[in-house]
Amino acid sequence: MDFEDTPEEAAFRAECNKWLSDNAEPRSEEGDQTAELFEERDEEAFIKEAQAWQAKKADAGWACIRWPEEYGGRSATPIQQVIWNQEVGKFHAPEGVFTIGQGMGGPTVITHGTPEQKEKWLRPLLRGEEIWCQLFSEPAAGSDAAGITTRALRDGDEFIVNGQKVWTSGAHYSKWGMLTTRTDPDAPKHKGMTYFIVDMESEGITVRPLKQMTGGANFNEVFFEDVRIPAWNVIGDINDGWRIAMTTLMNERVAIGSGSGGSGGMRALFDLARNSTATGTRGSEDPEVRQELMKLQTLANIMKYTSFRTLTSISQGKVPGPEGSIGKLILVKSMAASADLAERLSGAGGMCAGSDAPEHGRWVQLLLSYPGMKIAGGTDEILKNIIGERVLGLPREPRVDKDVPFKEIPGGTLASA
Ligand SMILES: Cc1cc2nc3c(=O)[nH]c(=O)nc-3n(C[C@H](O)[C@H](O)[C@H](O)COP(=O)(O)OP(=O)(O)OC[C@H]3O[C@@H](n4cnc5c(N)ncnc54)[C@H](O)[C@@H]3O)c2cc1C
């Protein structure tokens, strides 16, 4: 494990920091993005601000830096992307709404798209003019992303799509969606899928928001009723959609965060313990609270050093190992324990949400949002399977439906077309 930048990395970091200092406002408390995340915001205004920021970066050559130069990026190495992420985290930079399109969609089109598809989609995506969403999960296909039943039937130069997707983050403000469909139900499940880029304004698409217990509605149900998609929009070959979807999913894991180990959250928790008397004594003097705080600080340190391990292998040009799964498991465990402790320390005020609540209601938001984190980007159980199989060398899970025609698998009934 190497904690220091190489001379080249340090020079790149200085270059990023110089441009950011000239073009964005620094955060008041370095590394602590948690509080801002939980502030109430006007979504439309936020998107406009994010698009303006994206265009500014694109003009200066700082948008999608991992993309090849010919598509507007700067062919940055993975470690340069990590350095940029770390530096941008120190400034007010509205980035989130483009993560799915730029981090997952763009690389998929760059890898598998035709020259004409690249011409059409990449530049507006890079400049933030068009937002993308990911239409993979269905009511009965989440962890098993190949178990989808949304049907696409060929009709001349078009496909007619029927079915339903769910948990689609940002579908309500996206222009394009990455869509997985079933085109050959006679083939085994991984071999009969086709991958499209669908115009979210197409006739027959209905987007319905799903209200979350946090009060927000970031994701949606998306219904397809006889939606016509040009065959031109297929990425890769027909029935080869699983291979293309794997590129999208692999890039989901490469979208690496700042690696700050949650230090901002810990700082806020220590402050809360210092100021609270809700447990009957000052939190920072309560032996049980002190023990909990130390357990959480230990978890934060484990996350930090595990992420350094990943960064070191990226810096050395290696593919990061399964430690990302360990990091995410610990992150969620620590979010749950932090929320529990913060609620105990906050007393009745800890139940209030909204901008006029104590600390903008950040702790109740954490309490209500961490269950979603246990699921998004791989559930705890799926991550444990990965660790069991790839770290501990345990036998692989049995995959009894691997070579069976999809239509013969229980649940393999397709949406009618
Ligand atoms: C915040 C958030 C944002 C999301 N955004 C998107 C998005 O933009 N686009 C999109 O397509 N999807 C999105 N999803 C959906 C997400 O990918 C799925 O929820 C996830 O893959 C789990 O699928 P599922 O909900 O169908 O649960 P299931 O896969 O049905 O799992 C149910 C339970 O069974 C367990 N389980 C399943 N398989 C196994 C196994 N093999 N071994 C052991 N246990 C297992 C799971 O761990 C879980 O506890 C989002 C989800 C969340 C929470």
The ligand as an SDF file (V2000), in Angstrom:
LIG
                    3D

 53 58  0  0  0  0  0  0  0  0999 V2000
  -31.1740    3.6180   -4.2630 C   0  0  0  0  0  0  0  0  0  0  0  0
  -31.3740    2.6450   -5.3980 C   0  0  0  0  0  0  0  0  0  0  0  0
  -31.1970    3.0660   -6.7210 C   0  0  0  0  0  0  0  0  0  0  0  0
  -31.3870    2.1480   -7.7680 C   0  0  0  0  0  0  0  0  0  0  0  0
  -31.2450    2.6070   -9.0600 N   0  0  0  0  0  0  0  0  0  0  0  0
  -31.4290    1.7440  -10.0960 C   0  0  0  0  0  0  0  0  0  0  0  0
  -31.3460    2.2110  -11.4670 C   0  0  0  0  0  0  0  0  0  0  0  0
  -31.1370    3.3910  -11.7350 O   0  0  0  0  0  0  0  0  0  0  0  0
  -31.5730    1.3310  -12.4570 N   0  0  0  0  0  0  0  0  0  0  0  0
  -31.8320    0.0110  -12.2200 C   0  0  0  0  0  0  0  0  0  0  0  0
  -31.9760   -0.7410  -13.1910 O   0  0  0  0  0  0  0  0  0  0  0  0
  -31.9370   -0.4650  -10.9380 N   0  0  0  0  0  0  0  0  0  0  0  0
  -31.7510    0.3760   -9.8740 C   0  0  0  0  0  0  0  0  0  0  0  0
  -31.8780   -0.0790   -8.5760 N   0  0  0  0  0  0  0  0  0  0  0  0
  -32.2960   -1.4620   -8.3500 C   0  0  0  0  0  0  0  0  0  0  0  0
  -31.2030   -2.3570   -7.8190 C   0  0  0  0  0  0  0  0  0  0  0  0
  -30.2550   -2.6490   -8.8150 O   0  0  0  0  0  0  0  0  0  0  0  0
  -31.9010   -3.6390   -7.3240 C   0  0  0  0  0  0  0  0  0  0  0  0
  -32.7740   -3.2620   -6.2720 O   0  0  0  0  0  0  0  0  0  0  0  0
  -30.9050   -4.6400   -6.8190 C   0  0  0  0  0  0  0  0  0  0  0  0
  -30.2070   -5.1870   -7.9160 O   0  0  0  0  0  0  0  0  0  0  0  0
  -31.5910   -5.7850   -6.0290 C   0  0  0  0  0  0  0  0  0  0  0  0
  -32.6170   -6.3300   -6.7680 O   0  0  0  0  0  0  0  0  0  0  0  0
  -34.0800   -6.5550   -6.1630 P   0  0  0  0  0  0  0  0  0  0  0  0
  -34.5040   -5.2820   -5.5150 O   0  0  0  0  0  0  0  0  0  0  0  0
  -34.9350   -7.1100   -7.2430 O   0  0  0  0  0  0  0  0  0  0  0  0
  -33.8850   -7.6210   -5.0220 O   0  0  0  0  0  0  0  0  0  0  0  0
  -33.7020   -9.2240   -5.2160 P   0  0  0  0  0  0  0  0  0  0  0  0
  -32.6070   -9.4750   -6.2190 O   0  0  0  0  0  0  0  0  0  0  0  0
  -35.0430   -9.8110   -5.4910 O   0  0  0  0  0  0  0  0  0  0  0  0
  -33.2200   -9.6150   -3.8020 O   0  0  0  0  0  0  0  0  0  0  0  0
  -34.1160   -9.8250   -2.6910 C   0  0  0  0  0  0  0  0  0  0  0  0
  -33.3120  -10.3800   -1.5400 C   0  0  0  0  0  0  0  0  0  0  0  0
  -32.7610  -11.6630   -1.8950 O   0  0  0  0  0  0  0  0  0  0  0  0
  -31.3370  -11.6390   -1.7570 C   0  0  0  0  0  0  0  0  0  0  0  0
  -30.7150  -12.4170   -2.8370 N   0  0  0  0  0  0  0  0  0  0  0  0
  -30.9690  -12.3230   -4.1620 C   0  0  0  0  0  0  0  0  0  0  0  0
  -30.1850  -13.1550   -4.8510 N   0  0  0  0  0  0  0  0  0  0  0  0
  -29.4100  -13.8060   -3.9410 C   0  0  0  0  0  0  0  0  0  0  0  0
  -28.3990  -14.7900   -4.0280 C   0  0  0  0  0  0  0  0  0  0  0  0
  -28.0010  -15.2800   -5.2130 N   0  0  0  0  0  0  0  0  0  0  0  0
  -27.8010  -15.2190   -2.8830 N   0  0  0  0  0  0  0  0  0  0  0  0
  -28.1780  -14.7030   -1.6610 C   0  0  0  0  0  0  0  0  0  0  0  0
  -29.1600  -13.7880   -1.5130 N   0  0  0  0  0  0  0  0  0  0  0  0
  -29.7430  -13.3130   -2.6410 C   0  0  0  0  0  0  0  0  0  0  0  0
  -30.9460  -10.1770   -1.8580 C   0  0  0  0  0  0  0  0  0  0  0  0
  -29.7210   -9.9110   -1.2060 O   0  0  0  0  0  0  0  0  0  0  0  0
  -32.1130   -9.4960   -1.1690 C   0  0  0  0  0  0  0  0  0  0  0  0
  -31.9590   -9.4950    0.2140 O   0  0  0  0  0  0  0  0  0  0  0  0
  -31.7170    0.8010   -7.4980 C   0  0  0  0  0  0  0  0  0  0  0  0
  -31.8920    0.3770   -6.1730 C   0  0  0  0  0  0  0  0  0  0  0  0
  -31.7430    1.2870   -5.1180 C   0  0  0  0  0  0  0  0  0  0  0  0
  -31.9720    0.8060   -3.7190 C   0  0  0  0  0  0  0  0  0  0  0  0
  1  2  1  0
  2  3  1  0
  2 52  2  0
  3  4  2  0
  4  5  1  0
  4 50  1  0
  5  6  2  0
  6  7  1  0
  6 13  1  0
  7  8  2  0
  7  9  1  0
  9 10  1  0
 10 11  2  0
 10 12  1  0
 12 13  2  0
 13 14  1  0
 14 15  1  0
 14 50  1  0
 15 16  1  0
 16 17  1  0
 16 18  1  0
 18 19  1  0
 18 20  1  0
 20 21  1  0
 20 22  1  0
 22 23  1  0
 23 24  1  0
 24 25  2  0
 24 26  1  0
 24 27  1  0
 27 28  1  0
 28 29  2  0
 28 30  1  0
 28 31  1  0
 31 32  1  0
 32 33  1  0
 33 34  1  0
 33 48  1  0
 34 35  1  0
 35 36  1  0
 35 46  1  0
 36 37  1  0
 36 45  1  0
 37 38  2  0
 38 39  1  0
 39 40  1  0
 39 45  2  0
 40 41  1  0
 40 42  2  0
 42 43  1  0
 43 44  2  0
 44 45  1  0
 46 47  1  0
 46 48  1  0
 48 49  1  0
 50 51  2  0
 51 52  1  0
 52 53  1  0
M  END
$$$$
